[in-house]
C-alpha cells in the first residue's frame, strides 16, 4: 500500500545505507496500469537496484587494494544502480495524478516547444522509439542552457549533462509488459493518463531556483 508523506532521500547516506522508498500513491487506483504491474516493478526492478547499489557501495568501501580494473567495474555498476534508483523514484513520484497539465509547467512547455501538443507528440514519439528495448525518456530542465529539453536514454547511464529530470517515463519492458505485452505505444498513452503534473511543476520550480542560484 502507498504511504503518504514519504520523500526521496535528500540527505547524504553512508555506503550501503540507501532505503527503498514506498510508492507515493495507492497502486490500486492507477488508470490502466494494474496493481500487479506496478507492484512487480517497484518490488523487483526498483528495489533490486537499491539493494544492488548498497552491495556495490559496500564492496567499494571494503576494498583494501583498489586495483584499477576492479574499481572500474564496480564504479560502472555503482553508476548504473544509482541512476536506476533515482530515475525509478522520480518515475513513481510523477505517477498517481489525473494526467491534466496546467499552470506554470504547461505554459513553460508550450513556450519552449511551440505548443503543449507539439511537445507531447515529440515526447511520445521518443518513448515509442524505445519500445521493445530499454531506456528512459525525460522532460528535463537544463541548468546550463536554462531551458526545457526532451532527453532520450538507452540505459541507466545516459543522461542530459546538467539536466534536472522533471517528468520521467520508464521505457524498459518491465514497466509495461505484464499489462501490455509488446504494445509499448499503448503503455505510453496510459502513462500520460496518470501523470501527476503538480509534482512535475514543483520539480520545475526547484530547478529554476537552482539555475538562479548558479547564476548569482
MODELLER restraints for C-alpha pairs under 7 A, 6 or more apart:
rsr = mdl.restraints
at = mdl.atoms
rsr.add(forms.Gaussian(group=physical.xy_distance, feature=features.Distance(at['CA:1:A'], at['CA:26:A']), mean=5.94, stdev=0.5))
rsr.add(forms.Gaussian(group=physical.xy_distance, feature=features.Distance(at['CA:1:A'], at['CA:27:A']), mean=6.80, stdev=0.5))
rsr.add(forms.Gaussian(group=physical.xy_distance, feature=features.Distance(at['CA:2:A'], at['CA:22:A']), mean=6.36, stdev=0.5))
rsr.add(forms.Gaussian(group=physical.xy_distance, feature=features.Distance(at['CA:2:A'], at['CA:23:A']), mean=5.06, stdev=0.5))
rsr.add(forms.Gaussian(group=physical.xy_distance, feature=features.Distance(at['CA:2:A'], at['CA:24:A']), mean=5.42, stdev=0.5))
rsr.add(forms.Gaussian(group=physical.xy_distance, feature=features.Distance(at['CA:2:A'], at['CA:25:A']), mean=4.90, stdev=0.5))
rsr.add(forms.Gaussian(group=physical.xy_distance, feature=features.Distance(at['CA:2:A'], at['CA:26:A']), mean=4.79, stdev=0.5))
rsr.add(forms.Gaussian(group=physical.xy_distance, feature=features.Distance(at['CA:2:A'], at['CA:27:A']), mean=6.86, stdev=0.5))
rsr.add(forms.Gaussian(group=physical.xy_distance, feature=features.Distance(at['CA:3:A'], at['CA:22:A']), mean=6.31, stdev=0.5))
rsr.add(forms.Gaussian(group=physical.xy_distance, feature=features.Distance(at['CA:3:A'], at['CA:23:A']), mean=6.65, stdev=0.5))
rsr.add(forms.Gaussian(group=physical.xy_distance, feature=features.Distance(at['CA:3:A'], at['CA:24:A']), mean=5.91, stdev=0.5))
rsr.add(forms.Gaussian(group=physical.xy_distance, feature=features.Distance(at['CA:4:A'], at['CA:24:A']), mean=5.97, stdev=0.5))
rsr.add(forms.Gaussian(group=physical.xy_distance, feature=features.Distance(at['CA:6:A'], at['CA:24:A']), mean=6.67, stdev=0.5))
rsr.add(forms.Gaussian(group=physical.xy_distance, feature=features.Distance(at['CA:8:A'], at['CA:21:A']), mean=6.92, stdev=0.5))
rsr.add(forms.Gaussian(group=physical.xy_distance, feature=features.Distance(at['CA:15:A'], at['CA:54:A']), mean=6.54, stdev=0.5))
rsr.add(forms.Gaussian(group=physical.xy_distance, feature=features.Distance(at['CA:15:A'], at['CA:57:A']), mean=5.16, stdev=0.5))
rsr.add(forms.Gaussian(group=physical.xy_distance, feature=features.Distance(at['CA:15:A'], at['CA:58:A']), mean=5.77, stdev=0.5))
rsr.add(forms.Gaussian(group=physical.xy_distance, feature=features.Distance(at['CA:16:A'], at['CA:53:A']), mean=6.95, stdev=0.5))
rsr.add(forms.Gaussian(group=physical.xy_distance, feature=features.Distance(at['CA:16:A'], at['CA:54:A']), mean=3.55, stdev=0.5))
rsr.add(forms.Gaussian(group=physical.xy_distance, feature=features.Distance(at['CA:16:A'], at['CA:55:A']), mean=5.97, stdev=0.5))
rsr.add(forms.Gaussian(group=physical.xy_distance, feature=features.Distance(at['CA:16:A'], at['CA:57:A']), mean=5.44, stdev=0.5))
rsr.add(forms.Gaussian(group=physical.xy_distance, feature=features.Distance(at['CA:16:A'], at['CA:58:A']), mean=5.39, stdev=0.5))
rsr.add(forms.Gaussian(group=physical.xy_distance, feature=features.Distance(at['CA:17:A'], at['CA:54:A']), mean=6.18, stdev=0.5))
rsr.add(forms.Gaussian(group=physical.xy_distance, feature=features.Distance(at['CA:18:A'], at['CA:50:A']), mean=6.62, stdev=0.5))
rsr.add(forms.Gaussian(group=physical.xy_distance, feature=features.Distance(at['CA:18:A'], at['CA:54:A']), mean=6.36, stdev=0.5))
rsr.add(forms.Gaussian(group=physical.xy_distance, feature=features.Distance(at['CA:20:A'], at['CA:47:A']), mean=6.06, stdev=0.5))
rsr.add(forms.Gaussian(group=physical.xy_distance, feature=features.Distance(at['CA:20:A'], at['CA:50:A']), mean=6.52, stdev=0.5))
rsr.add(forms.Gaussian(group=physical.xy_distance, feature=features.Distance(at['CA:23:A'], at['CA:92:A']), mean=6.59, stdev=0.5))
rsr.add(forms.Gaussian(group=physical.xy_distance, feature=features.Distance(at['CA:24:A'], at['CA:93:A']), mean=6.33, stdev=0.5))
rsr.add(forms.Gaussian(group=physical.xy_distance, feature=features.Distance(at['CA:25:A'], at['CA:96:A']), mean=5.66, stdev=0.5))
rsr.add(forms.Gaussian(group=physical.xy_distance, feature=features.Distance(at['CA:27:A'], at['CA:35:A']), mean=5.11, stdev=0.5))
rsr.add(forms.Gaussian(group=physical.xy_distance, feature=features.Distance(at['CA:27:A'], at['CA:38:A']), mean=6.68, stdev=0.5))
rsr.add(forms.Gaussian(group=physical.xy_distance, feature=features.Distance(at['CA:28:A'], at['CA:34:A']), mean=6.98, stdev=0.5))
rsr.add(forms.Gaussian(group=physical.xy_distance, feature=features.Distance(at['CA:28:A'], at['CA:35:A']), mean=5.17, stdev=0.5))
rsr.add(forms.Gaussian(group=physical.xy_distance, feature=features.Distance(at['CA:30:A'], at['CA:96:A']), mean=6.14, stdev=0.5))
rsr.add(forms.Gaussian(group=physical.xy_distance, feature=features.Distance(at['CA:30:A'], at['CA:194:A']), mean=6.56, stdev=0.5))
rsr.add(forms.Gaussian(group=physical.xy_distance, feature=features.Distance(at['CA:31:A'], at['CA:193:A']), mean=6.79, stdev=0.5))
rsr.add(forms.Gaussian(group=physical.xy_distance, feature=features.Distance(at['CA:31:A'], at['CA:194:A']), mean=6.30, stdev=0.5))
rsr.add(forms.Gaussian(group=physical.xy_distance, feature=features.Distance(at['CA:32:A'], at['CA:190:A']), mean=6.02, stdev=0.5))
rsr.add(forms.Gaussian(group=physical.xy_distance, feature=features.Distance(at['CA:33:A'], at['CA:179:A']), mean=6.90, stdev=0.5))
rsr.add(forms.Gaussian(group=physical.xy_distance, feature=features.Distance(at['CA:34:A'], at['CA:179:A']), mean=6.90, stdev=0.5))
rsr.add(forms.Gaussian(group=physical.xy_distance, feature=features.Distance(at['CA:37:A'], at['CA:178:A']), mean=5.89, stdev=0.5))
rsr.add(forms.Gaussian(group=physical.xy_distance, feature=features.Distance(at['CA:37:A'], at['CA:179:A']), mean=6.59, stdev=0.5))
rsr.add(forms.Gaussian(group=physical.xy_distance, feature=features.Distance(at['CA:41:A'], at['CA:174:A']), mean=6.45, stdev=0.5))
rsr.add(forms.Gaussian(group=physical.xy_distance, feature=features.Distance(at['CA:41:A'], at['CA:175:A']), mean=6.29, stdev=0.5))
rsr.add(forms.Gaussian(group=physical.xy_distance, feature=features.Distance(at['CA:46:A'], at['CA:85:A']), mean=6.23, stdev=0.5))
rsr.add(forms.Gaussian(group=physical.xy_distance, feature=features.Distance(at['CA:46:A'], at['CA:88:A']), mean=6.15, stdev=0.5))
rsr.add(forms.Gaussian(group=physical.xy_distance, feature=features.Distance(at['CA:49:A'], at['CA:81:A']), mean=5.12, stdev=0.5))
rsr.add(forms.Gaussian(group=physical.xy_distance, feature=features.Distance(at['CA:49:A'], at['CA:84:A']), mean=6.24, stdev=0.5))
rsr.add(forms.Gaussian(group=physical.xy_distance, feature=features.Distance(at['CA:49:A'], at['CA:85:A']), mean=5.83, stdev=0.5))
rsr.add(forms.Gaussian(group=physical.xy_distance, feature=features.Distance(at['CA:50:A'], at['CA:81:A']), mean=6.82, stdev=0.5))
rsr.add(forms.Gaussian(group=physical.xy_distance, feature=features.Distance(at['CA:50:A'], at['CA:85:A']), mean=5.82, stdev=0.5))
rsr.add(forms.Gaussian(group=physical.xy_distance, feature=features.Distance(at['CA:52:A'], at['CA:81:A']), mean=6.54, stdev=0.5))
rsr.add(forms.Gaussian(group=physical.xy_distance, feature=features.Distance(at['CA:53:A'], at['CA:78:A']), mean=5.86, stdev=0.5))
rsr.add(forms.Gaussian(group=physical.xy_distance, feature=features.Distance(at['CA:53:A'], at['CA:81:A']), mean=5.13, stdev=0.5))
rsr.add(forms.Gaussian(group=physical.xy_distance, feature=features.Distance(at['CA:53:A'], at['CA:82:A']), mean=6.10, stdev=0.5))
rsr.add(forms.Gaussian(group=physical.xy_distance, feature=features.Distance(at['CA:56:A'], at['CA:74:A']), mean=6.52, stdev=0.5))
rsr.add(forms.Gaussian(group=physical.xy_distance, feature=features.Distance(at['CA:56:A'], at['CA:78:A']), mean=6.02, stdev=0.5))
rsr.add(forms.Gaussian(group=physical.xy_distance, feature=features.Distance(at['CA:57:A'], at['CA:78:A']), mean=6.85, stdev=0.5))
rsr.add(forms.Gaussian(group=physical.xy_distance, feature=features.Distance(at['CA:60:A'], at['CA:74:A']), mean=6.91, stdev=0.5))
rsr.add(forms.Gaussian(group=physical.xy_distance, feature=features.Distance(at['CA:79:A'], at['CA:157:A']), mean=6.69, stdev=0.5))
rsr.add(forms.Gaussian(group=physical.xy_distance, feature=features.Distance(at['CA:80:A'], at['CA:156:A']), mean=5.44, stdev=0.5))
rsr.add(forms.Gaussian(group=physical.xy_distance, feature=features.Distance(at['CA:80:A'], at['CA:157:A']), mean=5.70, stdev=0.5))
rsr.add(forms.Gaussian(group=physical.xy_distance, feature=features.Distance(at['CA:83:A'], at['CA:156:A']), mean=5.67, stdev=0.5))
rsr.add(forms.Gaussian(group=physical.xy_distance, feature=features.Distance(at['CA:83:A'], at['CA:157:A']), mean=6.64, stdev=0.5))
rsr.add(forms.Gaussian(group=physical.xy_distance, feature=features.Distance(at['CA:84:A'], at['CA:156:A']), mean=5.69, stdev=0.5))
rsr.add(forms.Gaussian(group=physical.xy_distance, feature=features.Distance(at['CA:87:A'], at['CA:168:A']), mean=6.99, stdev=0.5))
rsr.add(forms.Gaussian(group=physical.xy_distance, feature=features.Distance(at['CA:90:A'], at['CA:168:A']), mean=6.32, stdev=0.5))
rsr.add(forms.Gaussian(group=physical.xy_distance, feature=features.Distance(at['CA:91:A'], at['CA:168:A']), mean=4.97, stdev=0.5))
rsr.add(forms.Gaussian(group=physical.xy_distance, feature=features.Distance(at['CA:91:A'], at['CA:169:A']), mean=6.03, stdev=0.5))
rsr.add(forms.Gaussian(group=physical.xy_distance, feature=features.Distance(at['CA:91:A'], at['CA:170:A']), mean=6.82, stdev=0.5))
rsr.add(forms.Gaussian(group=physical.xy_distance, feature=features.Distance(at['CA:94:A'], at['CA:167:A']), mean=6.59, stdev=0.5))
rsr.add(forms.Gaussian(group=physical.xy_distance, feature=features.Distance(at['CA:94:A'], at['CA:195:A']), mean=5.69, stdev=0.5))
rsr.add(forms.Gaussian(group=physical.xy_distance, feature=features.Distance(at['CA:94:A'], at['CA:196:A']), mean=4.93, stdev=0.5))
rsr.add(forms.Gaussian(group=physical.xy_distance, feature=features.Distance(at['CA:94:A'], at['CA:199:A']), mean=6.08, stdev=0.5))
rsr.add(forms.Gaussian(group=physical.xy_distance, feature=features.Distance(at['CA:94:A'], at['CA:200:A']), mean=6.56, stdev=0.5))
rsr.add(forms.Gaussian(group=physical.xy_distance, feature=features.Distance(at['CA:95:A'], at['CA:194:A']), mean=5.43, stdev=0.5))
rsr.add(forms.Gaussian(group=physical.xy_distance, feature=features.Distance(at['CA:95:A'], at['CA:195:A']), mean=4.82, stdev=0.5))
rsr.add(forms.Gaussian(group=physical.xy_distance, feature=features.Distance(at['CA:95:A'], at['CA:196:A']), mean=5.16, stdev=0.5))
rsr.add(forms.Gaussian(group=physical.xy_distance, feature=features.Distance(at['CA:96:A'], at['CA:194:A']), mean=5.51, stdev=0.5))
rsr.add(forms.Gaussian(group=physical.xy_distance, feature=features.Distance(at['CA:96:A'], at['CA:195:A']), mean=6.37, stdev=0.5))
rsr.add(forms.Gaussian(group=physical.xy_distance, feature=features.Distance(at['CA:96:A'], at['CA:196:A']), mean=5.65, stdev=0.5))
rsr.add(forms.Gaussian(group=physical.xy_distance, feature=features.Distance(at['CA:97:A'], at['CA:194:A']), mean=4.95, stdev=0.5))
rsr.add(forms.Gaussian(group=physical.xy_distance, feature=features.Distance(at['CA:97:A'], at['CA:195:A']), mean=4.97, stdev=0.5))
rsr.add(forms.Gaussian(group=physical.xy_distance, feature=features.Distance(at['CA:97:A'], at['CA:196:A']), mean=3.75, stdev=0.5))
rsr.add(forms.Gaussian(group=physical.xy_distance, feature=features.Distance(at['CA:97:A'], at['CA:197:A']), mean=6.81, stdev=0.5))
rsr.add(forms.Gaussian(group=physical.xy_distance, feature=features.Distance(at['CA:98:A'], at['CA:193:A']), mean=6.06, stdev=0.5))
rsr.add(forms.Gaussian(group=physical.xy_distance, feature=features.Distance(at['CA:98:A'], at['CA:194:A']), mean=5.30, stdev=0.5))
rsr.add(forms.Gaussian(group=physical.xy_distance, feature=features.Distance(at['CA:98:A'], at['CA:195:A']), mean=6.26, stdev=0.5))
rsr.add(forms.Gaussian(group=physical.xy_distance, feature=features.Distance(at['CA:98:A'], at['CA:196:A']), mean=6.47, stdev=0.5))
rsr.add(forms.Gaussian(group=physical.xy_distance, feature=features.Distance(at['CA:99:A'], at['CA:192:A']), mean=5.61, stdev=0.5))
rsr.add(forms.Gaussian(group=physical.xy_distance, feature=features.Distance(at['CA:99:A'], at['CA:193:A']), mean=4.36, stdev=0.5))
rsr.add(forms.Gaussian(group=physical.xy_distance, feature=features.Distance(at['CA:99:A'], at['CA:194:A']), mean=4.88, stdev=0.5))
rsr.add(forms.Gaussian(group=physical.xy_distance, feature=features.Distance(at['CA:99:A'], at['CA:195:A']), mean=4.47, stdev=0.5))
rsr.add(forms.Gaussian(group=physical.xy_distance, feature=features.Distance(at['CA:99:A'], at['CA:196:A']), mean=6.24, stdev=0.5))
rsr.add(forms.Gaussian(group=physical.xy_distance, feature=features.Distance(at['CA:99:A'], at['CA:197:A']), mean=6.75, stdev=0.5))
rsr.add(forms.Gaussian(group=physical.xy_distance, feature=features.Distance(at['CA:100:A'], at['CA:197:A']), mean=6.78, stdev=0.5))
rsr.add(forms.Gaussian(group=physical.xy_distance, feature=features.Distance(at['CA:101:A'], at['CA:197:A']), mean=5.47, stdev=0.5))
rsr.add(forms.Gaussian(group=physical.xy_distance, feature=features.Distance(at['CA:104:A'], at['CA:201:A']), mean=6.95, stdev=0.5))
rsr.add(forms.Gaussian(group=physical.xy_distance, feature=features.Distance(at['CA:105:A'], at['CA:201:A']), mean=5.17, stdev=0.5))
rsr.add(forms.Gaussian(group=physical.xy_distance, feature=features.Distance(at['CA:106:A'], at['CA:116:A']), mean=6.66, stdev=0.5))
rsr.add(forms.Gaussian(group=physical.xy_distance, feature=features.Distance(at['CA:109:A'], at['CA:116:A']), mean=5.85, stdev=0.5))
rsr.add(forms.Gaussian(group=physical.xy_distance, feature=features.Distance(at['CA:109:A'], at['CA:119:A']), mean=6.95, stdev=0.5))
rsr.add(forms.Gaussian(group=physical.xy_distance, feature=features.Distance(at['CA:110:A'], at['CA:116:A']), mean=4.49, stdev=0.5))
rsr.add(forms.Gaussian(group=physical.xy_distance, feature=features.Distance(at['CA:112:A'], at['CA:148:A']), mean=6.72, stdev=0.5))
rsr.add(forms.Gaussian(group=physical.xy_distance, feature=features.Distance(at['CA:113:A'], at['CA:119:A']), mean=5.52, stdev=0.5))
rsr.add(forms.Gaussian(group=physical.xy_distance, feature=features.Distance(at['CA:123:A'], at['CA:150:A']), mean=6.71, stdev=0.5))
rsr.add(forms.Gaussian(group=physical.xy_distance, feature=features.Distance(at['CA:124:A'], at['CA:188:A']), mean=6.54, stdev=0.5))
rsr.add(forms.Gaussian(group=physical.xy_distance, feature=features.Distance(at['CA:126:A'], at['CA:137:A']), mean=6.81, stdev=0.5))
rsr.add(forms.Gaussian(group=physical.xy_distance, feature=features.Distance(at['CA:126:A'], at['CA:152:A']), mean=6.80, stdev=0.5))
rsr.add(forms.Gaussian(group=physical.xy_distance, feature=features.Distance(at['CA:127:A'], at['CA:137:A']), mean=6.12, stdev=0.5))
rsr.add(forms.Gaussian(group=physical.xy_distance, feature=features.Distance(at['CA:127:A'], at['CA:171:A']), mean=6.55, stdev=0.5))
rsr.add(forms.Gaussian(group=physical.xy_distance, feature=features.Distance(at['CA:127:A'], at['CA:188:A']), mean=6.91, stdev=0.5))
rsr.add(forms.Gaussian(group=physical.xy_distance, feature=features.Distance(at['CA:128:A'], at['CA:184:A']), mean=6.61, stdev=0.5))
rsr.add(forms.Gaussian(group=physical.xy_distance, feature=features.Distance(at['CA:128:A'], at['CA:185:A']), mean=5.75, stdev=0.5))
rsr.add(forms.Gaussian(group=physical.xy_distance, feature=features.Distance(at['CA:130:A'], at['CA:171:A']), mean=6.36, stdev=0.5))
rsr.add(forms.Gaussian(group=physical.xy_distance, feature=features.Distance(at['CA:131:A'], at['CA:171:A']), mean=6.67, stdev=0.5))
rsr.add(forms.Gaussian(group=physical.xy_distance, feature=features.Distance(at['CA:131:A'], at['CA:184:A']), mean=5.20, stdev=0.5))
rsr.add(forms.Gaussian(group=physical.xy_distance, feature=features.Distance(at['CA:132:A'], at['CA:173:A']), mean=6.61, stdev=0.5))
rsr.add(forms.Gaussian(group=physical.xy_distance, feature=features.Distance(at['CA:132:A'], at['CA:182:A']), mean=6.49, stdev=0.5))
rsr.add(forms.Gaussian(group=physical.xy_distance, feature=features.Distance(at['CA:133:A'], at['CA:172:A']), mean=6.44, stdev=0.5))
rsr.add(forms.Gaussian(group=physical.xy_distance, feature=features.Distance(at['CA:133:A'], at['CA:173:A']), mean=6.82, stdev=0.5))
rsr.add(forms.Gaussian(group=physical.xy_distance, feature=features.Distance(at['CA:134:A'], at['CA:154:A']), mean=5.94, stdev=0.5))
rsr.add(forms.Gaussian(group=physical.xy_distance, feature=features.Distance(at['CA:134:A'], at['CA:155:A']), mean=6.38, stdev=0.5))
rsr.add(forms.Gaussian(group=physical.xy_distance, feature=features.Distance(at['CA:134:A'], at['CA:171:A']), mean=5.62, stdev=0.5))
rsr.add(forms.Gaussian(group=physical.xy_distance, feature=features.Distance(at['CA:134:A'], at['CA:172:A']), mean=4.12, stdev=0.5))
rsr.add(forms.Gaussian(group=physical.xy_distance, feature=features.Distance(at['CA:134:A'], at['CA:173:A']), mean=6.52, stdev=0.5))
rsr.add(forms.Gaussian(group=physical.xy_distance, feature=features.Distance(at['CA:135:A'], at['CA:153:A']), mean=5.20, stdev=0.5))
rsr.add(forms.Gaussian(group=physical.xy_distance, feature=features.Distance(at['CA:135:A'], at['CA:154:A']), mean=4.22, stdev=0.5))
rsr.add(forms.Gaussian(group=physical.xy_distance, feature=features.Distance(at['CA:135:A'], at['CA:155:A']), mean=4.54, stdev=0.5))
rsr.add(forms.Gaussian(group=physical.xy_distance, feature=features.Distance(at['CA:135:A'], at['CA:156:A']), mean=6.84, stdev=0.5))
rsr.add(forms.Gaussian(group=physical.xy_distance, feature=features.Distance(at['CA:135:A'], at['CA:170:A']), mean=6.59, stdev=0.5))
rsr.add(forms.Gaussian(group=physical.xy_distance, feature=features.Distance(at['CA:135:A'], at['CA:171:A']), mean=5.15, stdev=0.5))
rsr.add(forms.Gaussian(group=physical.xy_distance, feature=features.Distance(at['CA:135:A'], at['CA:172:A']), mean=5.46, stdev=0.5))
rsr.add(forms.Gaussian(group=physical.xy_distance, feature=features.Distance(at['CA:136:A'], at['CA:152:A']), mean=6.26, stdev=0.5))
rsr.add(forms.Gaussian(group=physical.xy_distance, feature=features.Distance(at['CA:136:A'], at['CA:153:A']), mean=5.05, stdev=0.5))
rsr.add(forms.Gaussian(group=physical.xy_distance, feature=features.Distance(at['CA:136:A'], at['CA:154:A']), mean=6.62, stdev=0.5))
rsr.add(forms.Gaussian(group=physical.xy_distance, feature=features.Distance(at['CA:136:A'], at['CA:155:A']), mean=6.91, stdev=0.5))
rsr.add(forms.Gaussian(group=physical.xy_distance, feature=features.Distance(at['CA:136:A'], at['CA:169:A']), mean=5.75, stdev=0.5))
rsr.add(forms.Gaussian(group=physical.xy_distance, feature=features.Distance(at['CA:136:A'], at['CA:170:A']), mean=4.87, stdev=0.5))
rsr.add(forms.Gaussian(group=physical.xy_distance, feature=features.Distance(at['CA:136:A'], at['CA:171:A']), mean=5.23, stdev=0.5))
rsr.add(forms.Gaussian(group=physical.xy_distance, feature=features.Distance(at['CA:137:A'], at['CA:151:A']), mean=5.78, stdev=0.5))
rsr.add(forms.Gaussian(group=physical.xy_distance, feature=features.Distance(at['CA:137:A'], at['CA:152:A']), mean=5.00, stdev=0.5))
rsr.add(forms.Gaussian(group=physical.xy_distance, feature=features.Distance(at['CA:137:A'], at['CA:153:A']), mean=6.28, stdev=0.5))
rsr.add(forms.Gaussian(group=physical.xy_distance, feature=features.Distance(at['CA:137:A'], at['CA:168:A']), mean=6.03, stdev=0.5))
rsr.add(forms.Gaussian(group=physical.xy_distance, feature=features.Distance(at['CA:137:A'], at['CA:169:A']), mean=5.23, stdev=0.5))
rsr.add(forms.Gaussian(group=physical.xy_distance, feature=features.Distance(at['CA:137:A'], at['CA:170:A']), mean=6.75, stdev=0.5))
rsr.add(forms.Gaussian(group=physical.xy_distance, feature=features.Distance(at['CA:138:A'], at['CA:150:A']), mean=5.78, stdev=0.5))
rsr.add(forms.Gaussian(group=physical.xy_distance, feature=features.Distance(at['CA:138:A'], at['CA:151:A']), mean=5.18, stdev=0.5))
rsr.add(forms.Gaussian(group=physical.xy_distance, feature=features.Distance(at['CA:138:A'], at['CA:152:A']), mean=6.81, stdev=0.5))
rsr.add(forms.Gaussian(group=physical.xy_distance, feature=features.Distance(at['CA:138:A'], at['CA:165:A']), mean=6.03, stdev=0.5))
rsr.add(forms.Gaussian(group=physical.xy_distance, feature=features.Distance(at['CA:138:A'], at['CA:166:A']), mean=6.96, stdev=0.5))
rsr.add(forms.Gaussian(group=physical.xy_distance, feature=features.Distance(at['CA:138:A'], at['CA:167:A']), mean=5.41, stdev=0.5))
rsr.add(forms.Gaussian(group=physical.xy_distance, feature=features.Distance(at['CA:138:A'], at['CA:168:A']), mean=4.57, stdev=0.5))
rsr.add(forms.Gaussian(group=physical.xy_distance, feature=features.Distance(at['CA:138:A'], at['CA:169:A']), mean=6.24, stdev=0.5))
rsr.add(forms.Gaussian(group=physical.xy_distance, feature=features.Distance(at['CA:139:A'], at['CA:148:A']), mean=6.83, stdev=0.5))
rsr.add(forms.Gaussian(group=physical.xy_distance, feature=features.Distance(at['CA:139:A'], at['CA:149:A']), mean=5.79, stdev=0.5))
rsr.add(forms.Gaussian(group=physical.xy_distance, feature=features.Distance(at['CA:139:A'], at['CA:150:A']), mean=4.70, stdev=0.5))
rsr.add(forms.Gaussian(group=physical.xy_distance, feature=features.Distance(at['CA:139:A'], at['CA:151:A']), mean=6.33, stdev=0.5))
rsr.add(forms.Gaussian(group=physical.xy_distance, feature=features.Distance(at['CA:139:A'], at['CA:165:A']), mean=6.03, stdev=0.5))
rsr.add(forms.Gaussian(group=physical.xy_distance, feature=features.Distance(at['CA:139:A'], at['CA:166:A']), mean=5.52, stdev=0.5))
rsr.add(forms.Gaussian(group=physical.xy_distance, feature=features.Distance(at['CA:139:A'], at['CA:167:A']), mean=4.98, stdev=0.5))
rsr.add(forms.Gaussian(group=physical.xy_distance, feature=features.Distance(at['CA:139:A'], at['CA:168:A']), mean=6.69, stdev=0.5))
rsr.add(forms.Gaussian(group=physical.xy_distance, feature=features.Distance(at['CA:140:A'], at['CA:148:A']), mean=5.67, stdev=0.5))
rsr.add(forms.Gaussian(group=physical.xy_distance, feature=features.Distance(at['CA:140:A'], at['CA:149:A']), mean=5.29, stdev=0.5))
rsr.add(forms.Gaussian(group=physical.xy_distance, feature=features.Distance(at['CA:140:A'], at['CA:150:A']), mean=6.24, stdev=0.5))
rsr.add(forms.Gaussian(group=physical.xy_distance, feature=features.Distance(at['CA:140:A'], at['CA:151:A']), mean=6.84, stdev=0.5))
rsr.add(forms.Gaussian(group=physical.xy_distance, feature=features.Distance(at['CA:140:A'], at['CA:163:A']), mean=5.52, stdev=0.5))
rsr.add(forms.Gaussian(group=physical.xy_distance, feature=features.Distance(at['CA:140:A'], at['CA:164:A']), mean=5.12, stdev=0.5))
rsr.add(forms.Gaussian(group=physical.xy_distance, feature=features.Distance(at['CA:140:A'], at['CA:165:A']), mean=4.23, stdev=0.5))
rsr.add(forms.Gaussian(group=physical.xy_distance, feature=features.Distance(at['CA:140:A'], at['CA:166:A']), mean=5.20, stdev=0.5))
rsr.add(forms.Gaussian(group=physical.xy_distance, feature=features.Distance(at['CA:140:A'], at['CA:167:A']), mean=6.97, stdev=0.5))
rsr.add(forms.Gaussian(group=physical.xy_distance, feature=features.Distance(at['CA:141:A'], at['CA:147:A']), mean=5.59, stdev=0.5))
rsr.add(forms.Gaussian(group=physical.xy_distance, feature=features.Distance(at['CA:141:A'], at['CA:148:A']), mean=4.51, stdev=0.5))
rsr.add(forms.Gaussian(group=physical.xy_distance, feature=features.Distance(at['CA:141:A'], at['CA:149:A']), mean=6.17, stdev=0.5))
rsr.add(forms.Gaussian(group=physical.xy_distance, feature=features.Distance(at['CA:141:A'], at['CA:163:A']), mean=5.36, stdev=0.5))
rsr.add(forms.Gaussian(group=physical.xy_distance, feature=features.Distance(at['CA:141:A'], at['CA:164:A']), mean=5.04, stdev=0.5))
rsr.add(forms.Gaussian(group=physical.xy_distance, feature=features.Distance(at['CA:141:A'], at['CA:165:A']), mean=6.52, stdev=0.5))
rsr.add(forms.Gaussian(group=physical.xy_distance, feature=features.Distance(at['CA:141:A'], at['CA:166:A']), mean=6.94, stdev=0.5))
rsr.add(forms.Gaussian(group=physical.xy_distance, feature=features.Distance(at['CA:141:A'], at['CA:207:A']), mean=6.65, stdev=0.5))
rsr.add(forms.Gaussian(group=physical.xy_distance, feature=features.Distance(at['CA:142:A'], at['CA:148:A']), mean=6.19, stdev=0.5))
rsr.add(forms.Gaussian(group=physical.xy_distance, feature=features.Distance(at['CA:142:A'], at['CA:149:A']), mean=6.83, stdev=0.5))
rsr.add(forms.Gaussian(group=physical.xy_distance, feature=features.Distance(at['CA:142:A'], at['CA:162:A']), mean=5.65, stdev=0.5))
rsr.add(forms.Gaussian(group=physical.xy_distance, feature=features.Distance(at['CA:142:A'], at['CA:163:A']), mean=4.31, stdev=0.5))
rsr.add(forms.Gaussian(group=physical.xy_distance, feature=features.Distance(at['CA:142:A'], at['CA:164:A']), mean=6.32, stdev=0.5))
rsr.add(forms.Gaussian(group=physical.xy_distance, feature=features.Distance(at['CA:143:A'], at['CA:162:A']), mean=5.47, stdev=0.5))
rsr.add(forms.Gaussian(group=physical.xy_distance, feature=features.Distance(at['CA:143:A'], at['CA:163:A']), mean=6.11, stdev=0.5))
rsr.add(forms.Gaussian(group=physical.xy_distance, feature=features.Distance(at['CA:143:A'], at['CA:211:A']), mean=5.36, stdev=0.5))
rsr.add(forms.Gaussian(group=physical.xy_distance, feature=features.Distance(at['CA:144:A'], at['CA:162:A']), mean=6.07, stdev=0.5))
rsr.add(forms.Gaussian(group=physical.xy_distance, feature=features.Distance(at['CA:146:A'], at['CA:211:A']), mean=6.89, stdev=0.5))
rsr.add(forms.Gaussian(group=physical.xy_distance, feature=features.Distance(at['CA:151:A'], at['CA:160:A']), mean=6.32, stdev=0.5))
rsr.add(forms.Gaussian(group=physical.xy_distance, feature=features.Distance(at['CA:153:A'], at['CA:159:A']), mean=6.44, stdev=0.5))
rsr.add(forms.Gaussian(group=physical.xy_distance, feature=features.Distance(at['CA:164:A'], at['CA:207:A']), mean=6.51, stdev=0.5))
rsr.add(forms.Gaussian(group=physical.xy_distance, feature=features.Distance(at['CA:166:A'], at['CA:200:A']), mean=5.37, stdev=0.5))
rsr.add(forms.Gaussian(group=physical.xy_distance, feature=features.Distance(at['CA:166:A'], at['CA:203:A']), mean=5.54, stdev=0.5))
rsr.add(forms.Gaussian(group=physical.xy_distance, feature=features.Distance(at['CA:166:A'], at['CA:204:A']), mean=6.21, stdev=0.5))
rsr.add(forms.Gaussian(group=physical.xy_distance, feature=features.Distance(at['CA:167:A'], at['CA:200:A']), mean=5.94, stdev=0.5))
rsr.add(forms.Gaussian(group=physical.xy_distance, feature=features.Distance(at['CA:176:A'], at['CA:187:A']), mean=6.13, stdev=0.5))
rsr.add(forms.Gaussian(group=physical.xy_distance, feature=features.Distance(at['CA:180:A'], at['CA:187:A']), mean=6.59, stdev=0.5))
